[in-house]
Amino acid sequence: MTPRVFIDSSVLFSAANSTRGHSHDLFRMGARGEIVLVLSDYVFEETRRNLGSLSPPKETRLDEIIASAAIEIVEVTRKEVLIAAKIVVLKDAPILAAAKAAKVDMLVSLDKKHLLGRPELVEFLGAGILSPKEAFEQILTLLEK
């Protein structure tokens, strides 16, 4: 079964900002059909806003990445976000809620302060919350089997 991987804004930003690194590698895996990339409108909006603040803006690179990979979009309700907000900071509640609603195999983030290393969030999600490097290595192991 193809792993379902929720990508948060920090990882999408990193992939759009550089053609190197594990964030970008995950999008290449998505383009090859090795994983199903799952994102939300919230992730797109936040990433596009943050890329637009760069000089020069990198929105074109974001569009290229999105066009090259098959991406599943998940939507969440306000109620789902409010439930997630009980265990994570409000700005990350839409991310956690969307990953849970999508029933992903992992959530990939660079957010060490609010998402990574939080066992209670892993329990809520029912899936691992990994850095891009950890996710890349875990997916490679799964693909080798």
Summary of the structure (lengths in Angstrom):
residues: 145
radius of gyration: 14.2
end to end distance: 11.2
largest distance: 43.1
contacts: 461
relative contact order: 0.19
helix: 57%
strand: 13%
